[in-house]
Every structure is written in C-alpha cells, then in structure tokens.
C-alpha cells in the first residue's frame, strides 16, 4: 500500500502552527470581550453625564485615526484579509508576517471592542494564515506542503474564532482550494483541529452563540422554507451589489483617507449612543426569539440600522470582517419572516428561532457562495441539533440557486475582480 504522507515534518509543523494559532485567537477573543465590557460602561457613563456622549465619540475618532495610520503603514491589513490570503496562495503576494500580525491585531481589537458593526471572522482567517506562515517559513517544506499548511492555518483561524473546526475545513475547500484529496485533508486538518482544541482549552467549549431553551421543531413547513430561501437569495444578491457599489462610491467621492475611515467610526458611535442594541456585530440580536422577541417594526429598524452600520464601515476599506454581521443580518431577516408567519399561524417563538437560524446559513451561502460552510458553521456556532440539517440544506441551496439565477457572483470573487492588475493592495475589501 502506498502512503500519501511519508514525512513527519509537515505533521509536526502543522501541530505547532495550530497550537500557536489557537493561543493567539483565544487571546484575541478574550481581549475583545474584556474591552467590550469596559466600552459598554464607558458608553453608559458618556450618555448619562456628557452632552451628546462626546467622550465616547472622541475615543471613536481616535481609534479611526489610528486605523487610518495603520492601513497607510500596511495597506494589506485593510479589509477582512481573505483576499490577501487567496493572493498569497496563488503566489501573487508576499507579506511581512510581523507587520500584518501587529497591525491586524492592533486595529481589529479596538474596532471590535468599541462596538463597530464589523466581524472578526475574516481577520481571524488572515491572523491564522499569518501565524502559520511565521511557523513554517524556514521549515524547508515542498511548495505543495507549504500551500496546504498555509490554507490549513487560515482555516484554523476561522475554526478557533468560531469554535467550528468542520466549518473551517469546509471553508478552505469551498473558498481557497476548490478541490480535494486525502493528502489535502490531512494537511489542512492538522492545524485546524489543533487550533480548535487549543482555543477551547483556554476559552471552554461552549458555542459562540448560546441558545438557551432552544427546542427542535418536529415538522417543518417545506413551502415556507423554499420561500425563505428565495427571499434570502434575492436579499443576498442585493447585499453583494451594495458592497460593490459602496466601494465604487467611496472611490468616486475621492475623500481624504482619514475622513473615509474616521466618519464610519463617528457615525457608528452616534448610532450606538442612540440605541445600545446596535453595539457590536449583531450577535446579541440572533437569539431574540428565545428572549421573548421584539415587535416586527423593531426588527425592521434593527435590520436597516445594522445594514447601514456595516456597509459604511466595510466598504470604507478599514480592517473589518463580514461573517458575524452577515450572519446577524440573515438571522434578522429570518426573524422577520418567521414573526410574520407567526402572526398568521400563531406559531411560538421557538419556531421563529428556527427560521432565524435557517436564514443565517442561507444568507451566508448566498453571499460567500459556500453553502456547506454556512450550514455547518451555524450548527457548530450555536450547538443547534444536527437533526434539522435537512431544512437548512433546503433553504440554503434554494438561496444559493436563486442568487445564481440572479447573476450574483460570490462576494470574494467580485472583490477580487476589483483588484485585477493591482500588485500592492490599497484600501481593499
């Protein structure tokens, strides 16, 4: 029998990379959580004791100024980081891992902790890939081994930040490699599994999104799921076009870069001062149905507000991920859909929660065009029962097919097209 892996070196290096990625991502998450709690207290104090909450707005402006400085120093920390990883895999980009790691962490931590409606998924992918490349840059691996371990390190960053190892593996296949073999599974799986184990040893093994009192629904409304998939597919196509349009709009306005970056911080800060429900990427809004939910008009308001906050931030070119925001936006769409049906049928909020989770996976599938990753990511993030995989598959694939019929390209492919012919990435993603 011929064995496809004969050298122990890639295994050892993959384990080492996974351990370091798990530690870095765990510390990244812990720091954001601790600082977020302090920022919430600071916001409350600013709102109560100062006109217009100006101390908080001042801090937001200062963070925006630092982010501007950081992106000017290292343009490749702009955006989520997924495009940079793709270009590195294609040998179209070489980066200094020290600069990327330093500026990515020091921009993302204050931005996320201060309440910006951006995510940590894409940045964690770039952080994982960067830590991995630091480990095996002088390891004398073959080009094939290097590429697979690099892709695996990127997936390890995603797996550790969401506590979702299977989703991390699937994302590498669906977004980065787009082909599979036993050898690839071995190489990418080692850092991903090791990073997830390491991060859970530090942070615990609880789901990233806790769904208390979640109960499985016995029978699903198949026509409603198909209708939800069609709605999500259309909404995802509009969402993708809005991102591309926003980037072109910023480019046409030709604003000074410092203005382009700091205005989203100030506008987001003002919206958070107006309503603390808008703090963060929106993960706190996902389990609303299990907490008694809110009126339908409030759901519509939250959806519009989170869309505005995300789009003005992400399209500006600042370091920012999209996974958590698009999952929360998808959940709000599902909540609105389920709540509307509940008004007609009298279904309880537990049924509405299922539509929210289904919509999360379907919206991810529509935007990123990685349906399997979206389905497994939502299951792993929430700890939802695997027994409802079939209805999620139905809605996610319906949404994906709808987006395809509408001519909507995967968002990262669209963003990559905007960079064709550009060797040094500036103000990207």
Rosetta blueprint (number, residue, H / E / L):
1 X L
2 X L
3 X L
4 X L
5 X L
6 X L
7 X L
8 X L
9 X H
10 X H
11 X H
12 X H
13 X H
14 X H
15 X H
16 X H
17 X H
18 X H
19 X H
20 X H
21 X H
22 X H
23 X H
24 X H
25 X H
26 X H
27 X H
28 X H
29 X H
30 X H
31 X H
32 X H
33 X H
34 X H
35 X H
36 X H
37 X H
38 X H
39 X H
40 X H
41 X H
42 X H
43 X H
44 X H
45 X H
46 X H
47 X H
48 X H
49 X H
50 X L
51 X H
52 X H
53 X H
54 X H
55 X H
56 X H
57 X H
58 X H
59 X H
60 X H
61 X H
62 X H
63 X H
64 X H
65 X H
66 X H
67 X H
68 X H
69 X H
70 X H
71 X H
72 X H
73 X H
74 X L
75 X H
76 X H
77 X H
78 X L
79 X E
80 X L
81 X L
82 X H
83 X H
84 X H
85 X H
86 X H
87 X H
88 X H
89 X H
90 X L
91 X L
92 X L
93 X L
94 X L
95 X L
96 X L
97 X H
98 X H
99 X H
100 X H
101 X H
102 X H
103 X H
104 X H
105 X H
106 X H
107 X H
108 X H
109 X H
110 X H
111 X H
112 X H
113 X H
114 X L
115 X L
116 X L
117 X L
118 X L
119 X E
120 X L
121 X H
122 X H
123 X H
124 X H
125 X H
126 X H
127 X H
128 X H
129 X H
130 X H
131 X H
132 X H
133 X H
134 X H
135 X H
136 X H
137 X L
138 X L
139 X L
140 X L
141 X L
142 X L
143 X H
144 X H
145 X H
146 X H
147 X H
148 X H
149 X H
150 X H
151 X H
152 X H
153 X H
154 X H
155 X H
156 X H
157 X H
158 X H
159 X H
160 X H
161 X H
162 X H
163 X L
164 X L
165 X H
166 X H
167 X H
168 X H
169 X H
170 X H
171 X H
172 X H
173 X H
174 X H
175 X H
176 X H
177 X H
178 X L
179 X L
180 X L
181 X L
182 X H
183 X H
184 X H
185 X H
186 X H
187 X H
188 X H
189 X H
190 X H
191 X H
192 X H
193 X H
194 X H
195 X H
196 X H
197 X H
198 X H
199 X H
200 X H
201 X H
202 X H
203 X H
204 X L
205 X L
206 X L
207 X L
208 X L
209 X L
210 X L
211 X L
212 X L
213 X L
214 X L
215 X L
216 X L
217 X L
218 X L
219 X L
220 X L
221 X L
222 X H
223 X H
224 X H
225 X H
226 X H
227 X H
228 X H
229 X H
230 X H
231 X H
232 X H
233 X H
234 X H
235 X H
236 X H
237 X H
238 X H
239 X H
240 X H
241 X H
242 X H
243 X H
244 X H
245 X H
246 X H
247 X H
248 X H
249 X H
250 X H
251 X H
252 X H
253 X H
254 X L
255 X L
256 X L
257 X H
258 X H
259 X H
260 X H
261 X H
262 X H
263 X H
264 X H
265 X H
266 X H
267 X H
268 X H
269 X H
270 X H
271 X H
272 X H
273 X H
274 X H
275 X L
276 X H
277 X H
278 X H
279 X L
280 X L
281 X L
282 X L
283 X H
284 X H
285 X H
286 X H
287 X H
288 X H
289 X H
290 X H
291 X H
292 X L
293 X L
294 X L
295 X L
296 X H
297 X H
298 X H
299 X H
300 X H
301 X H
302 X H
303 X H
304 X H
305 X H
306 X H
307 X H
308 X H
309 X H
310 X H
311 X H
312 X H
313 X H
314 X H
315 X L
316 X L
317 X L
318 X L
319 X E
320 X L
321 X E
322 X L
323 X H
324 X H
325 X H
326 X H
327 X H
328 X H
329 X H
330 X H
331 X H
332 X H
333 X H
334 X H
335 X H
336 X H
337 X H
338 X H
339 X H
340 X H
341 X H
342 X H
343 X H
344 X H
345 X H
346 X L
347 X L
348 X L
349 X H
350 X H
351 X H
352 X H
353 X H
354 X H
355 X H
356 X H
357 X H
358 X H
359 X H
360 X H
361 X H
362 X H
363 X H
364 X H
365 X H
366 X H
367 X H
368 X H
369 X L
370 X L
371 X H
372 X H
373 X H
374 X H
375 X H
376 X H
377 X H
378 X H
379 X H
380 X H
381 X H
382 X H
383 X L
384 X L
385 X L
386 X H
387 X H
388 X H
389 X H
390 X H
391 X H
392 X H
393 X H
394 X H
395 X H
396 X H
397 X H
398 X H
399 X H
400 X H
401 X H
402 X H
403 X H
404 X H
405 X H
406 X L
407 X L
408 X L
409 X L
410 X L
411 X H
412 X H
413 X H
414 X H
415 X H
416 X H
417 X H
418 X L
419 X L
420 X L
421 X L
422 X L
423 X L
424 X L
425 X L
426 X L
427 X L
428 X L
429 X L
